[in-house]
């Protein structure tokens, strides 16, 4: 693959309506990841695994879904990054990764499907002293998202849809962040999306001209509100948290 294809992939991830700004923020927090060992926890189809591998990290992608793992391998291969990626068909709560061997753990919208207590314990086990954890995770109180969640639950018409709903164990909370953050030197976080969720309901393509304009408008509104009124942060759709410096 040519460098342009990798750049296109990165740009697509950073331009994503929902996670793009948060990925930019957390990437800035992590800084240079070259030659760092990074775990993409709950990697799914491998987009973020490949994203970090393209920046020079040695990345392990882990997921319990074997079909998604196969897609992740194919994706890494398609970008010429297969040698920088290792894929593990395992649970993030119980891995075969050696103790104290990972520099950075990353997760994007996966914790709601996991046992948080077991997961945090495993993260601490495999993380090197001084290592960090970067989470982009859903919060429980955004009214627009909760409306969507309720409608999805009421109108779940297929077995697959019901299985998905039942797979959600709970969203990360401020108490979870404080509990886990006690194991680190410092914690930095930023919340994203209050009214921006309206775009999700409109189901507009990110290439749509109206969608691009609305994206800018709602992003500006949300940024201003979240900066000016800190109490609103608990109503954001998700949070980006960087736990820095694993305590010895």
N, C-alpha and C positions, 0 to 999 in steps of 0.2 A: 504494500500500500504506500502511496505517496504521502509526504508530510501534510499536503492540503487536505487529505481525507481525515487525518487525525484532527487537524484544526477545525474542520467542519463538525466533527463529532463533539469537540469541546464547546464550540459555539452553540450548538443545539442544546446542550445541557445547561449552559449558562443563560440561555434565552428562554428557558422553560418558564411558563406563566407562574407556576406554583413553587418550584424549588430553586429556580435560577438564582435569585438574589441571595437566598440562604446558602447555596453552594459557593457563591462568590465570597460571602462573609466568612464561611468556615474555612475556605481555601486560604483566605488572607490570614486567618488565625493560625493555621497550620504552617504556613510559610513553605520553605523549600522541603519537599519530601523525597528528593533524590537519595537513593541508597538507604532509605528507611524501609523497615518491614511494616506493612500496613495490612490490617484485617478489615475486609468489607463484610460486615456481619449482616446476614440476610441479604445476600448480593442479588438475588433474583436473576434477571437476564444478563447481569454483568455490566450494565452501563457505567456505574461508578467504579467498578473494578478496573475497567479499561481506562476510564478517565484518569485515575491516579497512576496507573501503569504508564500512561502516555507522558506523565510528568517525572518519570524516573524512579518511582517507588517499586519495590518488590511486593506484590500484592497477593494476598490469599483471599479468595472469595468463598464464602461458606453459605450453604442454603440447604434446607431439608427437602426441597422440591427437585427431584432428579431431572425432570424435563427442563426446568429452568437452568439447571447447572449445565446441561448439554448445550443450551442456547448461549450461555455465558462463555463456554469454551469456544464455540464457533465465532462469537463476536470478537473475542481476543485474537483468534486466528485471523479473522478478516482484516484486522488492523495491524497485523504483524507484531503483536505484543504477547503472543502465547508464552514465550520464554520468560516473560516477566510476571506471569500469573500462575498461581496454583489454585485449583478448585477442590473444595472438600464437601462431599455430600454428607453433612452432619447437622446436628442441632447446635445452634450458637450457645445454648445453655450447657452443653457438655461436649467439648471438643477434644480432639487428639493432639492439639497444639501444645508443644512443650511449655512448661512454666517459665515465665519471665523471658519470653522470646519475641514479643511484639512491641514495636515502637509506638504505633498509632492504631487505635480501633475506631472505625467509622461505621455509622448506621444511619440509614435514611428511611424513615417511616416503617420501621419493622418491630419496634418494641411492643406495640399493642398485640402482637401475635405470640408473645413469649412470656415465660414466667420471669418477671422482673427480678425477683430476689435471687433466683438461681443464675440468671444472666449476669447481674452485677458481680456476683461472686466469681463467676468464670472470667469475666473481663479482668478483674483484679488479679486473678491467678496467672493469666497468660501475659499480662502487661509488664514490661520492663520497669524497674525503678526509674522515675523521671519521665516515663512515657505519658501519653495523653489519649483522651477519648473525645471524639467529636460526634455529636448526635444531632440529627435533624428529625425531630419527633413530634407527632400530633399531640395537641393539648385537648382537654375534655370540654371546654366551656364556650367555644365559639358558637353563637346562636344560629348562624347560617349553616354551618357544618352540621350542627345537631339536628336542624330541620332536615337536611339531606339524609343524615343517618336514620332518622325516624321514618322518613318516606321509604328509604331502602329496606328497612326492616318490615314495614307494613306490607309492601308490595313485592316482597321476595317470592317469586312464583316458581322457581326451579330449585331442585335439590342442591345444585351448585351454588346458587345465591344464598340459600339458607346455611350451607356449610361455611361459606365465607363469613357471614354475619356471626355465626357461632364460634368462629376461630378467633375473634377479637376478644382478648382477655382483659384489656384495660389500657387507657392512655397514660402517658407519663404525667406526673404531677409535680408541683413545686416541692412537695415533701420528698418525692423520689430524688429530685435533683439535689436537694440539701443533704439527704442521706448519703448518696453516692459521692457527692462533692467533698464530704468530710475526709475522703481518702486522698485528696489532691492539694497541692500548694495553693492553687487559685482556680476560680471558675469564671469564665466569661460567657455571656449569653445575649441573644437578641431575639425578639419575637417578630413574627411575620404574619400579615394578612388579617385584617378585620373585615373591610367591605370588599376587598379584592376577590372574595369568594363568589361574588355575583357573576364574574366571568365564567366560573365553572358551570353555573346553571344555564348560561347562554350557549354553552357548547360551541364556542367559536374557535376556528382554527387559528393558531398563532401567526399564520401568514395573512390572516384577514386584516384589512386596513383598519376597520372599526375596532377590532380586538386589540390591535397595537396601541391605538389611541386610548382606549379604555384602560388598558394595562398601565400606561403611563399615569393616567389620571388617578386611578384607584391606588396605585403604588405610592404616589405622592401624598394622597389623603391619609393612607394608613401610616406612612412613615411619620408624618406630622403629628397625627393623633397619638401614636405610640411613644413618640419622644416627649410630647407636651403633657400627656396624662398617663403617668406610669401605671395607675390602677387598671387601665384598659388592657395591659399586657396579658393578664390572665385570660382575656377573652379572644386572644389571637388564635389562629388556626394551629400554628405549630411554632416550636422554639428551636433555635440553633444554639447548642451548648458546647463549649470547649472546656473540658476538665484538663487542667494543665499541671504537669509535674506530679506523677504518682509518688506518694510518700513512701519512704523506705520502710 
